[in-house]
């Protein structure tokens, strides 16, 4: 297979993607930034307070009556009431956020907490309330009573009113957002959309390098690394969250070396065990530091370069829905439908052999790829096992396998054929009776017939 080279991503796009990945799941970054913006806004409006006519002046027609306080006592009273209401609403937003996390953990799984933390509506709402409270508090401190309208910071007071009203609009939007995002179908759909973005990022990751190299060259490198390569041990225990392949390729190009990664992104590594193998062996010591910096290891998996993790998030929702404690067959079927859509997205592309080339065109780096067969097993195996006694789930699995087979590449269909056989075998072991048994047999025949008629080559 020939090497394919595409345009390299700009450093600005890489930096922006890295920033959004880091900042996304943090609930404090955007609220804190907006709180600081509230301070800066107050500094700006205070400058305007010095040049805008006082509210008591007959020339002060620059704003509606409800945005103007005629004296310091009125302004102080209104701002104090606003601060109390905003503080109460801010506590409500925080409480609702924590409750949402609790419900998501118990009903959908703890691995989806990150998704709710990334919600921009939640982050902006928290930030808007925090910045408004800070701004109103500073404005209240600048009000002077006992000297009439001259003690009222006119512009700052008017901006406080507008910010306060915008907070209550944001509160309504936030409550609606929470009510919709916590629903299982919406959560599953968002996870699959995130899977699409993860696959897009995987494709973008290969920009600027050669990929889909000759299979024989990649296999030869792997054999040579197993035989003669020097092991570079993992520097920490945890999940591989990301691999900076460009950094590794630059390092191996400079030394004329090759690196074979032992684990793919998303797999767990133990400190001191093999992380990679380097050829020639003499290049291992100089490359060890670069490899440790290029391979990010953390306590949890992420979807950054790990499409399989997105599949497992949907599977976890289905498993919880099919548990005896919940017994929600319909949510399980929704998950199966969306998993089929995800597999179609993955199955339209050929499996990568994992080889990447640098500037000289040779295989400089091998990254273990996520193959379609593995994705099918990740999507269906646990659900098949949990729903073996539920004919509705087994039937839906067979239906989705049949529809998925139509849109994937021919070489991927044997994996779907094997999955269909396993579904029937697992369901038959629970001895379905009557119409259920006939439906299972019919759906299996349709799925297998569809796959066989389309062919696997």
C-alpha positions, 0 to 999 in steps of 0.5 A: 500500500503506498504512502499517503502524505497530506498537509500538515496542520498549523501550529495554531490549530494544534495549540487551540485544540490542545487548549480546548482539550485541557480547559474543556472539563474544568469547571473553574477556568471559564468562571474564573476568567469571567469573574476577572472580566467582571473586575475589568469591566468595572474598571472601564465603566468607572471611567465612564462614570466620571464623564457621563452626566449624573442621574439627577441632571436634566441632561441625563437622558442617556438611559431608560428610567429603570436603569437610573438611580436618582440618589445613592440610597436608592442605588445602594438598596437596589444593588444590595437586593440584587446581590442577595438574589444573585447569590441565591441563584448562584447557589442554585446553579451550583447545587443543580450542577452537583445534582446533575453530576450525581444523577449522571454517575448513578444512572449513566456511569461515572465516565460521563461526568467529564462530558457534563463538565465540558458543557459550555452552557454550564460553564458560561452560566456559572461564569456569568453569575460569578462575574455579575456578583463581583461586578455588583459588589464593586459597584455597591462599594463605589456608591456614596450616600448622603450627597444625592445623585452625585454619589451614584456611579451612573454607568456602572449602576446601569450595567449592573442592572443589565448583567443581573437581568441577563443572569436570570435569562441564563438561569432559564436557559441553563435549567432547560439545558440540564433537563435535556442533556440528562436524558439518556438518548441525548447523552448517547447521541452526544457521545457518538458525535464526540466519537466522530470528532475523535475519528476526525482528530485521528485523521488530522493526526496523520496530517503531514506524515506518511501513513498507510505504508506497505504492510510488509514493511510495517510487519518487518519492523515489528518483527525486528523490534520484537527480536532486536529492539531495546525496550523503553519502560513506562515511566508511570502507571496509568492509561495512555491518554495521548501520543505526540507522534510528531515529536517522536518522528522528529526524534527518530528522524534525527537519529535514524531510528525506528520506534514500535509502541507496545500499547495503543492510546487507551490501554493501561501500562504499568510503570517499569513494563515495556512502553516501546521498542527502539531500533537500533538498540543503541538509540534507546537511551537517547530516545527514552526521554523524548518518548516519556515526554511524548506519551501522556499517561494519566489516571483515566481514559479520554476520547482525545485519540481513543475512539474505543473509549467513546464506544465503551461510554455508550456500552456502559449506558446500555449495560446500566439500562439492562441491569435488574435494578433499572431494567430499561430495555428501550434505552438499551435499544437506543444505545445499540442503534447509535453504536451501529451508526458509530460502526458505520462511520468507522467501517467506511474506512480501511484499517490502518496498519499503524505505520507512520513515516518521517521525512525520509519515507521509511517506517519511523513509528508504529502505533497499534491501530484500533481495528474494526473487528476490535471496535465491533467486539467493544460495541456488541460483546458486553451488551450481548452478554448482558442482554442474552436473556432479553429477546428484544435486545438480541433482535435489535443487535441482529437488526443493527448488524444487518444494516451496518453491513450494508455500509461498511467495507467488504473486508469488515463484514466477517467481523459482523458475521461473527458477531451475528452468530454470537448473538444467536448463540447467546440468546439461544442458550437462554431457551427463548420460546414461541415467537421469540425463538422464531424472531431470533432465527429469522433476524439472524437469517436476514443478517447473515444473508445480507452479509453473505450476499454483499460479500467480504472481498 
